[in-house]
Amino acid sequence: MSNMIDPKCVPTKTLYTGEEIPALGIGTFGSDKYSAEAVASAVYGAVKSGYRLIDCAEVYQNEAHIGEMLQKLFAEGVVTREELFITSKVWNDHHRDVEAACRKSLADLGLSQIDLYFVHWPFPNYHAPGCGGDSRNPDSKPFCPEEFLDTWHQCERLVDLGLVRHLGMSNMTIPKLEAVLPLCRIQPAALEMECHPSFQQQPLFDYALAHRIQPIGYCPLGSPSRPERDRTADDVADTQMEEILEIAKLHQVHPVSVCLKWAVQRGQIPIPFSVKEAQYLSNLNCVTEDPLTAEEMEQIAKADKHCRLVKGQVFLWEGASGWEDLWDLDGTIPG
């Protein structure tokens, strides 16, 4: 495999604004395991290899290092700013001051505009980076549509100011979306959601598409490097699922490639993370060739284990019965 993949060969999706976005990007969440320098170096290598979508976030604590690599790429003529699609996200402790958070990300990344800016989690429940699974913040509280909309309206102002081109929501559920979408002046262009073969979230996926919201799937490989606090004995490893292994053998590829092919062909944008050149090259290359058959896509669809890996228990509030409360699984939504 060449160490450069022609970006024109990578599939794209079209947002409701008519803007095209690459159908696969590189994630940058690795702060629990890798240094900011290592993640930024991977971004540099990935862009040189053909990646054009970079998924960033304030809380990943590496945007300033990524910004240095972006400036290096621009200076070397590897890519222009216009050729990249860069996302970032406002973290939970800045829901009441979104503009300051966005301006900090812009300064760190060395950009004048972010292509897609997300509300990272739908409530201002904060936890310290790297905290344990039992960590709780006494100020945490359930989802409140009015508070979320206050944050969203601040995001809309970022578009008015020209700091951001598109807005996105993340870690939402259908009840939460139904509570806020009718009251949004600017509709979300994308929804970042956990999505992989063992956790397909089909109803939410379909709901997003029906509302012209592009799903962006995080943990597309089942997040083998996720923090220990998010691991439980019942978790399913996607790359060890019988159906994935069988299809990988038929195509003579690694199971990771099957997960990514499935994601792109299904219609979501996966954002796998890797600091290893061979891996991020293979991740991008696999979606440009040898697609899965309709029968294989159906086989994976039927293999859904409904296994959420990122449960978010560190965001729970006093009196919550369990992580399920974060995802409206008790059938109610606080007002």
Summary of the structure (lengths in Angstrom):
residues: 335
radius of gyration: 18.9
end to end distance: 53.4
largest distance: 54.5
contacts: 1109
relative contact order: 0.15
helix: 43%
strand: 13%
